[in-house]
Amino acid sequence: MEIKILLFSFLFCQVFFAKSQSLPEVKLDKTWIDKIHSLAPESATFPISEKKNVLVFSLHTGFDHWVIPHTEEMLKVISEKSGAFEVTGSKDVGMFEMENLKKFDAVVLNNTCSKPDHRNLFWDKLREESDADSAQVMKWALKLEANLLEYVQNGGGLLLLHGAVTAQNNSGAFSRLVGASFDYHPPQQAIQVRLEDPNHPLVQAFPVGGFNHVDEPYFYKNAYSDLDFKPLLYFNNSEITGQRNALTEGKTYVAWIRAQGKGKVMYCSPSHNAQSFENPELLRFFLDGMQYVVGDVECDETPIKKQ
């Protein structure tokens, strides 16, 4: 009997801990939008040659992050207030036909989580909408992915936010483009995000000591082991609870950049929660990241593997 009570108490504590760090959903209304607008940068950090066109793609077929509409609205706010970008929001996979991609200087994938069975966002949506046989649907899905890869290779920008890393998670080509595939995440918790190089121009929004916020600490696989990217932010593994592998040394990167052909790619894990957007430093970081992927920022992109 005592063993059962102790076991129940342990399980209760584990569940409570996992849930206690989860933040409540924020109502997306004018009050919240006005608050983000007041916190957003007044102007872009880096010189602007001309206003750039950005596609914010917010389709998900897998996990539904409640922050998706907040993230899209945040990107519109920082773009409009700074005057740096014209943002088009969409959930239409047809936007990845090459004639449509060419209309944009950059694409932002906003928490574009795919279903676990195929881990292919394009397949998920096309299969849902098409009566064609599976082989034809997969051929179409692979073409849309190839269009995105070609778009970046030829000079397009790509910014991936939080769950977007899972969009084509089983694709080796997509993993190499992004710099990683998603592996897993422990429960939400307070994370001390640190700066890899405080002198890098893309992290100047933050204090030298970094910042703390509640989020899902993402761990990665596949191309991540190649370290073919320039890291910007990281957390210490020893500070993360609930890990599968109980890493007590080293670091895991939270945000990074990489050049791909003529294009630029940036991945940024924050944030699972709209509350994070109430940090003006993070808003500046997102705006700077958008400027990076459209080519406004000259900075060190040397991948770790070449250092």
C-alpha positions as a LaTeX table, in Angstrom:
\begin{tabular}{lrrr}
\hline
Residue & $x$ (\AA) & $y$ (\AA) & $z$ (\AA) \\
\hline
Met1 & 0.00 & 0.00 & 0.00 \\
Glu2 & 2.78 & 2.41 & 0.94 \\
Ile3 & 4.60 & 1.62 & $-2.29$ \\
Lys4 & 1.46 & 2.46 & $-4.31$ \\
Ile5 & 1.06 & 5.75 & $-2.44$ \\
Leu6 & 4.70 & 6.65 & $-3.06$ \\
Leu7 & 4.40 & 5.73 & $-6.74$ \\
Phe8 & 1.26 & 7.84 & $-7.12$ \\
Ser9 & 2.95 & 10.77 & $-5.40$ \\
Phe10 & 5.96 & 10.48 & $-7.70$ \\
Leu11 & 3.80 & 10.36 & $-10.84$ \\
Phe12 & 1.70 & 13.28 & $-9.61$ \\
Cys13 & 4.81 & 15.36 & $-9.02$ \\
Gln14 & 6.12 & 14.52 & $-12.49$ \\
Val15 & 2.83 & 15.54 & $-14.14$ \\
Phe16 & 2.60 & 18.67 & $-12.03$ \\
Phe17 & 6.14 & 19.67 & $-12.94$ \\
Ala18 & 5.52 & 19.13 & $-16.65$ \\
Lys19 & 2.36 & 21.21 & $-16.55$ \\
Ser20 & 3.49 & 23.84 & $-14.07$ \\
Gln21 & 5.88 & 25.43 & $-16.58$ \\
Ser22 & 3.34 & 25.52 & $-19.42$ \\
Leu23 & 2.13 & 29.04 & $-19.99$ \\
Pro24 & $-1.54$ & 29.88 & $-20.58$ \\
Glu25 & $-2.73$ & 30.76 & $-24.05$ \\
Val26 & $-2.83$ & 34.45 & $-24.80$ \\
Lys27 & $-5.87$ & 35.97 & $-26.46$ \\
Leu28 & $-4.98$ & 37.38 & $-29.85$ \\
Asp29 & $-6.80$ & 40.69 & $-29.83$ \\
Lys30 & $-6.15$ & 44.37 & $-30.46$ \\
Thr31 & $-4.83$ & 44.87 & $-26.93$ \\
Trp32 & $-2.13$ & 42.24 & $-27.43$ \\
Ile33 & $-1.26$ & 43.46 & $-30.92$ \\
Asp34 & $-0.98$ & 47.04 & $-29.68$ \\
Lys35 & 1.31 & 45.86 & $-26.89$ \\
Ile36 & 3.62 & 44.09 & $-29.34$ \\
His37 & 3.56 & 47.18 & $-31.57$ \\
Ser38 & 4.67 & 49.35 & $-28.66$ \\
Leu39 & 7.56 & 46.99 & $-27.90$ \\
Ala40 & 8.67 & 46.46 & $-31.51$ \\
Pro41 & 11.77 & 48.22 & $-32.89$ \\
Glu42 & 11.17 & 51.67 & $-34.32$ \\
Ser43 & 13.43 & 50.94 & $-37.27$ \\
Ala44 & 15.56 & 48.23 & $-38.80$ \\
Thr45 & 19.03 & 47.64 & $-37.37$ \\
Phe46 & 20.79 & 47.34 & $-40.72$ \\
Pro47 & 20.51 & 49.59 & $-43.79$ \\
Ile48 & 17.58 & 48.84 & $-46.08$ \\
Ser49 & 18.07 & 49.10 & $-49.83$ \\
Glu50 & 14.37 & 48.62 & $-50.52$ \\
Lys51 & 11.31 & 47.09 & $-48.85$ \\
Lys52 & 11.42 & 43.33 & $-49.32$ \\
Asn53 & 8.51 & 40.94 & $-49.86$ \\
Val54 & 8.23 & 38.09 & $-47.35$ \\
Leu55 & 5.92 & 35.09 & $-47.33$ \\
Val56 & 4.91 & 33.93 & $-43.86$ \\
Phe57 & 3.69 & 30.36 & $-44.29$ \\
Ser58 & 1.67 & 29.15 & $-41.30$ \\
Leu59 & 0.21 & 25.79 & $-42.33$ \\
His60 & 0.45 & 22.90 & $-39.91$ \\
Thr61 & $-0.79$ & 19.35 & $-40.39$ \\
Gly62 & 0.74 & 17.94 & $-37.21$ \\
Phe63 & 1.03 & 19.51 & $-33.77$ \\
Asp64 & $-1.02$ & 22.71 & $-33.50$ \\
His65 & 1.04 & 25.35 & $-31.71$ \\
Trp66 & $-1.41$ & 27.86 & $-30.30$ \\
Val67 & 1.19 & 30.55 & $-30.91$ \\
Ile68 & 0.99 & 30.25 & $-34.72$ \\
Pro69 & $-1.40$ & 33.20 & $-35.31$ \\
His70 & 0.45 & 35.28 & $-32.72$ \\
Thr71 & 3.75 & 34.61 & $-34.48$ \\
Glu72 & 2.37 & 35.65 & $-37.85$ \\
Glu73 & 0.90 & 38.81 & $-36.34$ \\
Met74 & 4.18 & 39.59 & $-34.56$ \\
Leu75 & 6.09 & 39.30 & $-37.84$ \\
Lys76 & 3.61 & 41.61 & $-39.53$ \\
Val77 & 3.94 & 44.14 & $-36.71$ \\
Ile78 & 7.75 & 44.28 & $-36.71$ \\
Ser79 & 7.77 & 44.42 & $-40.51$ \\
Glu80 & 5.22 & 47.20 & $-40.78$ \\
Lys81 & 6.60 & 49.32 & $-37.93$ \\
Ser82 & 10.18 & 49.13 & $-39.18$ \\
Gly83 & 9.15 & 49.65 & $-42.79$ \\
Ala84 & 11.55 & 46.89 & $-43.83$ \\
Phe85 & 9.15 & 44.25 & $-45.17$ \\
Glu86 & 5.84 & 43.68 & $-46.87$ \\
Val87 & 4.39 & 40.48 & $-45.39$ \\
Thr88 & 1.98 & 38.08 & $-47.08$ \\
Gly89 & 0.48 & 35.36 & $-44.90$ \\
Ser90 & $-0.67$ & 32.04 & $-46.36$ \\
Lys91 & $-1.48$ & 28.40 & $-45.64$ \\
Asp92 & $-1.72$ & 27.42 & $-49.32$ \\
Val93 & 0.93 & 24.88 & $-50.39$ \\
Gly94 & 0.47 & 26.23 & $-53.90$ \\
Met95 & 2.69 & 29.11 & $-52.77$ \\
Phe96 & 5.60 & 26.67 & $-53.20$ \\
Glu97 & 5.09 & 26.46 & $-56.93$ \\
Met98 & 8.16 & 28.17 & $-58.35$ \\
Glu99 & 6.24 & 30.96 & $-60.06$ \\
Asn100 & 4.84 & 31.95 & $-56.67$ \\
Leu101 & 8.07 & 31.59 & $-54.69$ \\
Lys102 & 9.79 & 33.95 & $-57.10$ \\
Lys103 & 7.51 & 36.76 & $-55.94$ \\
Phe104 & 9.20 & 36.79 & $-52.53$ \\
Asp105 & 12.62 & 37.73 & $-51.22$ \\
Ala106 & 12.24 & 35.33 & $-48.29$ \\
Val107 & 9.96 & 32.68 & $-46.85$ \\
Val108 & 9.24 & 32.30 & $-43.14$ \\
Leu109 & 8.06 & 28.86 & $-42.03$ \\
Asn110 & 5.94 & 29.49 & $-38.95$ \\
Asn111 & 5.60 & 26.35 & $-36.80$ \\
Thr112 & 4.88 & 24.26 & $-39.89$ \\
Cys113 & 4.69 & 20.97 & $-38.02$ \\
Ser114 & 3.95 & 17.87 & $-40.09$ \\
Lys115 & 2.24 & 14.63 & $-39.07$ \\
Pro116 & 4.49 & 11.98 & $-37.49$ \\
Asp117 & 3.73 & 9.24 & $-40.05$ \\
His118 & 5.49 & 10.78 & $-43.06$ \\
Arg119 & 6.91 & 13.98 & $-41.58$ \\
Asn120 & 6.20 & 15.65 & $-44.89$ \\
Leu121 & 4.04 & 18.77 & $-44.72$ \\
Phe122 & 3.42 & 18.89 & $-48.46$ \\
Trp123 & 2.38 & 15.23 & $-48.64$ \\
Asp124 & 0.01 & 15.69 & $-45.70$ \\
Lys125 & $-1.86$ & 18.57 & $-47.29$ \\
Leu126 & $-1.85$ & 17.28 & $-50.87$ \\
Arg127 & $-3.05$ & 13.83 & $-49.77$ \\
Glu128 & $-5.91$ & 15.52 & $-47.91$ \\
Glu129 & $-6.95$ & 17.56 & $-50.94$ \\
Ser130 & $-6.23$ & 15.23 & $-53.88$ \\
Asp131 & $-7.90$ & 12.07 & $-55.23$ \\
Ala132 & $-4.77$ & 11.14 & $-57.18$ \\
Asp133 & $-2.94$ & 7.91 & $-56.36$ \\
Ser134 & $-0.30$ & 7.99 & $-53.64$ \\
Ala135 & 2.63 & 7.86 & $-56.05$ \\
Gln136 & 1.42 & 10.96 & $-57.89$ \\
Val137 & 0.75 & 12.81 & $-54.65$ \\
Met138 & 4.21 & 12.02 & $-53.31$ \\
Lys139 & 5.78 & 13.10 & $-56.61$ \\
Trp140 & 4.00 & 16.44 & $-56.31$ \\
Ala141 & 5.02 & 16.80 & $-52.66$ \\
Leu142 & 8.66 & 16.10 & $-53.48$ \\
Lys143 & 8.50 & 18.67 & $-56.29$ \\
Leu144 & 7.30 & 21.36 & $-53.89$ \\
Glu145 & 10.16 & 20.55 & $-51.51$ \\
Ala146 & 12.61 & 20.64 & $-54.43$ \\
Asn147 & 11.21 & 24.05 & $-55.41$ \\
Leu148 & 11.97 & 25.40 & $-51.93$ \\
Leu149 & 15.52 & 24.02 & $-52.01$ \\
Glu150 & 16.10 & 25.50 & $-55.48$ \\
Tyr151 & 14.59 & 28.81 & $-54.40$ \\
Val152 & 17.11 & 29.16 & $-51.56$ \\
Gln153 & 20.01 & 27.88 & $-53.65$ \\
Asn154 & 19.30 & 30.61 & $-56.20$ \\
Gly155 & 19.21 & 33.44 & $-53.65$ \\
Gly156 & 15.94 & 33.24 & $-51.70$ \\
Gly157 & 15.90 & 33.59 & $-47.93$ \\
Leu158 & 14.47 & 31.07 & $-45.47$ \\
Leu159 & 13.67 & 31.72 & $-41.80$ \\
Leu160 & 12.33 & 28.80 & $-39.75$ \\
Leu161 & 10.64 & 29.41 & $-36.41$ \\
His162 & 10.29 & 26.83 & $-33.62$ \\
Gly163 & 8.36 & 23.78 & $-34.89$ \\
Ala164 & 9.10 & 24.61 & $-38.53$ \\
Val165 & 12.14 & 22.36 & $-38.33$ \\
Thr166 & 9.76 & 19.35 & $-38.44$ \\
Ala167 & 8.10 & 20.33 & $-41.75$ \\
Gln168 & 10.10 & 17.82 & $-43.84$ \\
Asn169 & 11.75 & 16.06 & $-40.93$ \\
Asn170 & 12.51 & 12.79 & $-42.77$ \\
Ser171 & 14.10 & 14.52 & $-45.74$ \\
Gly172 & 17.89 & 14.48 & $-45.78$ \\
Ala173 & 17.99 & 17.38 & $-48.24$ \\
Phe174 & 15.72 & 19.53 & $-46.05$ \\
Ser175 & 17.73 & 18.61 & $-42.95$ \\
Arg176 & 20.93 & 19.73 & $-44.66$ \\
Leu177 & 19.27 & 22.96 & $-45.83$ \\
Val178 & 18.06 & 23.80 & $-42.33$ \\
Gly179 & 21.07 & 22.39 & $-40.50$ \\
Ala180 & 19.13 & 19.85 & $-38.45$ \\
Ser181 & 16.07 & 17.68 & $-38.00$ \\
Phe182 & 13.92 & 17.64 & $-34.88$ \\
Asp183 & 14.58 & 14.80 & $-32.44$ \\
Tyr184 & 12.54 & 15.54 & $-29.30$ \\
His185 & 11.98 & 18.07 & $-26.54$ \\
Pro186 & 11.62 & 17.74 & $-22.76$ \\
Pro187 & 8.72 & 19.52 & $-21.00$ \\
Gln188 & 8.54 & 23.29 & $-21.11$ \\
Gln189 & 10.81 & 24.93 & $-18.57$ \\
Ala190 & 12.71 & 28.11 & $-17.83$ \\
Ile191 & 15.73 & 28.19 & $-20.14$ \\
Gln192 & 18.75 & 30.43 & $-19.90$ \\
Val193 & 19.54 & 31.20 & $-23.54$ \\
Arg194 & 23.17 & 32.22 & $-24.01$ \\
Leu195 & 25.10 & 33.99 & $-26.77$ \\
Glu196 & 27.63 & 31.92 & $-28.69$ \\
Asp197 & 29.56 & 35.04 & $-29.73$ \\
Pro198 & 28.45 & 38.29 & $-28.05$ \\
Asn199 & 30.22 & 40.27 & $-30.78$ \\
His200 & 28.24 & 38.77 & $-33.66$ \\
Pro201 & 26.02 & 41.45 & $-35.26$ \\
Leu202 & 22.91 & 39.25 & $-35.18$ \\
Val203 & 22.86 & 38.94 & $-31.37$ \\
Gln204 & 23.44 & 42.58 & $-30.51$ \\
Ala205 & 19.82 & 42.86 & $-29.39$ \\
Phe206 & 20.63 & 40.83 & $-26.26$ \\
Pro207 & 22.70 & 41.55 & $-23.17$ \\
Val208 & 25.99 & 39.65 & $-22.98$ \\
Gly209 & 24.49 & 37.24 & $-20.45$ \\
Gly210 & 21.66 & 36.25 & $-22.79$ \\
Phe211 & 18.05 & 35.97 & $-21.65$ \\
Asn212 & 15.73 & 33.63 & $-19.77$ \\
His213 & 12.33 & 32.48 & $-20.92$ \\
Val214 & 9.96 & 29.53 & $-20.75$ \\
Asp215 & 10.10 & 27.29 & $-23.78$ \\
Glu216 & 10.50 & 23.76 & $-25.09$ \\
Pro217 & 14.22 & 22.95 & $-25.22$ \\
Tyr218 & 14.62 & 21.34 & $-28.64$ \\
Phe219 & 17.15 & 18.60 & $-29.32$ \\
Tyr220 & 18.11 & 17.64 & $-32.88$ \\
Lys221 & 19.34 & 14.82 & $-35.12$ \\
Asn222 & 20.41 & 14.07 & $-38.72$ \\
Ala223 & 22.29 & 17.03 & $-40.28$ \\
Tyr224 & 22.74 & 18.63 & $-36.85$ \\
Ser225 & 25.71 & 16.35 & $-36.18$ \\
Asp226 & 27.51 & 17.90 & $-39.19$ \\
Leu227 & 27.47 & 21.32 & $-37.47$ \\
Asp228 & 27.27 & 22.93 & $-40.90$ \\
Phe229 & 26.06 & 26.26 & $-39.53$ \\
Lys230 & 27.15 & 29.33 & $-37.61$ \\
Pro231 & 25.57 & 29.19 & $-34.13$ \\
Leu232 & 24.06 & 32.28 & $-32.54$ \\
Leu233 & 22.32 & 31.08 & $-29.35$ \\
Tyr234 & 22.59 & 27.98 & $-27.16$ \\
Phe235 & 21.67 & 26.45 & $-23.80$ \\
Asn236 & 23.83 & 24.36 & $-21.51$ \\
Asn237 & 22.68 & 20.74 & $-21.56$ \\
Ser238 & 23.35 & 20.37 & $-17.84$ \\
Glu239 & 20.67 & 22.98 & $-17.10$ \\
Ile240 & 17.86 & 21.14 & $-18.93$ \\
Thr241 & 15.63 & 18.76 & $-16.98$ \\
Gly242 & 13.60 & 15.85 & $-18.35$ \\
Gln243 & 16.08 & 14.79 & $-21.03$ \\
Arg244 & 16.02 & 11.34 & $-22.59$ \\
Asn245 & 19.78 & 11.05 & $-22.59$ \\
Ala246 & 20.58 & 13.03 & $-19.44$ \\
Leu247 & 23.34 & 15.08 & $-21.04$ \\
Thr248 & 25.44 & 16.72 & $-18.35$ \\
Glu249 & 28.04 & 18.35 & $-20.58$ \\
Gly250 & 28.14 & 20.40 & $-23.72$ \\
Lys251 & 25.60 & 22.71 & $-25.30$ \\
Thr252 & 22.66 & 22.54 & $-27.68$ \\
Tyr253 & 22.12 & 25.36 & $-30.14$ \\
Val254 & 18.95 & 27.40 & $-30.08$ \\
Ala255 & 19.47 & 29.55 & $-33.18$ \\
Trp256 & 21.91 & 29.51 & $-36.09$ \\
Ile257 & 22.51 & 30.76 & $-39.63$ \\
Arg258 & 23.97 & 29.23 & $-42.76$ \\
Ala259 & 24.55 & 30.16 & $-46.36$ \\
Gln260 & 23.12 & 27.83 & $-49.01$ \\
Gly261 & 24.29 & 28.65 & $-52.51$ \\
Lys262 & 23.26 & 32.26 & $-53.10$ \\
Gly263 & 20.63 & 32.11 & $-50.34$ \\
Lys264 & 20.54 & 32.52 & $-46.58$ \\
Val265 & 18.93 & 30.30 & $-43.94$ \\
Met266 & 18.23 & 30.99 & $-40.28$ \\
Tyr267 & 16.67 & 28.70 & $-37.70$ \\
Cys268 & 15.35 & 30.04 & $-34.40$ \\
Ser269 & 13.82 & 27.74 & $-31.80$ \\
Pro270 & 12.07 & 30.38 & $-29.64$ \\
Ser271 & 9.22 & 30.44 & $-29.10$ \\
His272 & 6.44 & 28.06 & $-28.15$ \\
Asn273 & 4.68 & 30.86 & $-26.26$ \\
Ala274 & 3.39 & 34.27 & $-27.27$ \\
Gln275 & 4.57 & 35.61 & $-23.90$ \\
Ser276 & 8.12 & 35.50 & $-25.29$ \\
Phe277 & 7.21 & 38.15 & $-27.83$ \\
Glu278 & 6.76 & 40.63 & $-25.00$ \\
Asn279 & 10.56 & 40.73 & $-24.82$ \\
Pro280 & 11.63 & 43.64 & $-27.07$ \\
Glu281 & 15.11 & 42.11 & $-27.39$ \\
Leu282 & 13.62 & 39.01 & $-28.98$ \\
Leu283 & 11.51 & 41.14 & $-31.33$ \\
Arg284 & 14.68 & 42.90 & $-32.45$ \\
Phe285 & 16.36 & 39.52 & $-32.96$ \\
Phe286 & 13.53 & 38.33 & $-35.22$ \\
Leu287 & 13.67 & 41.55 & $-37.24$ \\
Asp288 & 17.46 & 41.26 & $-37.58$ \\
Gly289 & 17.02 & 37.63 & $-38.65$ \\
Met290 & 14.57 & 38.65 & $-41.36$ \\
Gln291 & 17.10 & 41.20 & $-42.58$ \\
Tyr292 & 19.78 & 38.52 & $-42.62$ \\
Val293 & 17.84 & 36.06 & $-44.78$ \\
Val294 & 16.94 & 38.73 & $-47.37$ \\
Gly295 & 20.61 & 39.68 & $-47.67$ \\
Asp296 & 20.73 & 42.97 & $-45.78$ \\
Val297 & 23.37 & 41.78 & $-43.28$ \\
Glu298 & 27.05 & 41.11 & $-43.93$ \\
Cys299 & 28.33 & 38.88 & $-41.13$ \\
Asp300 & 30.43 & 35.84 & $-40.30$ \\
Glu301 & 28.66 & 32.69 & $-41.52$ \\
Thr302 & 31.57 & 30.30 & $-41.01$ \\
Pro303 & 30.15 & 26.90 & $-39.99$ \\
Ile304 & 31.52 & 25.26 & $-36.85$ \\
Lys305 & 32.78 & 22.30 & $-38.88$ \\
Lys306 & 35.18 & 24.62 & $-40.76$ \\
Gln307 & 36.55 & 26.42 & $-37.70$ \\
\hline
\end{tabular}
